[in-house]
Amino acid sequence: MGDLLLVRHGETEWSASGQHTSWTDIPLTDHGREQARGLAPLLGSHRVGTVFVSPLKRARETADLAGLTGARVDADLVEWDYGGYEGITTVEIHRTRPDWFLFTDGVAAGPPEHPGESPEEVGARADRMLAKAHAALGNTEGSVALVAHGHFLRVLTARYLGLPASGGALFQLATGTVCRLGTEHGRPVVAGWNVRPAS
C-alpha cells in the first residue's frame, strides 16, 4: 500500500503576513506559484494514484502547478474555520488574549456562515478525510496526495498518528512543502516532513 502525501499550498499574501486564512479565497503570490511549480519533480518521483484537493483557490492552483491532475475536490480539506479570527494575526490576538493557543483554545465566534471550529471539530473532519484517503489507498496503486492547508494538515497528521487534534501543534508546516505519512511494522509514522525540492 502507498503512502499519504500531504501538500501544503504555496505562499499567499496572508500566509506571508501571518494572517489566519480559512474561507477567504485568495490566490497564490508569484513566489507561491514558484513554490508550487517546484514541487512537480518531487511529486513526480512518487507514484500518485489518487489526488484530493481543497476547493479553495490557493490549494487548487498549487495542485495544478505541481502537476497533480485529476484531483477530486473535497470540502473536508478546507482550512480550520477561524471564525472571528479570520484575517487576524496571532500577535494581534495576543494583545487581548495573551495565553491564547489555537490548538487548545479554538477560535472566537464568527459570522453565522463561518462560526469557527473547535480543535475537536477539525479533528472529526480530519478523521473523515483519513477514512476517504485510506479507502482510496486500498483501491488504487500508488500513493494518495492531499493538497490542502497548514493547520488542517497538522491536525490530520496528529489524528493519523493516534494523537488528539491538539497534537497538531507538534508539527510546524511550511508553505509549498510535501510531507509523507507511512507505516513501519504496521504502525503509522511520519516518513518525511516539510520536504522541499532540491535546490
Secondary structure, DSSP 8 states (H G I E B T S, - for coil): ---EEEEE---BHHHHHTB--SS----B-HHHHHHHHHHHHHHHTS-EEEEEE-SSHHHHHHHHHTT--S-EE-GGGS----GGGTT-BHHHHHHH-TT--HHHH------TT-----HHHHHHHHHHHHHHHHHHHHHSSSEEEEEE-HHHHHHHHHHHTT--GGGGGG----TT-EEEEEEETTEEEEEEEEE----
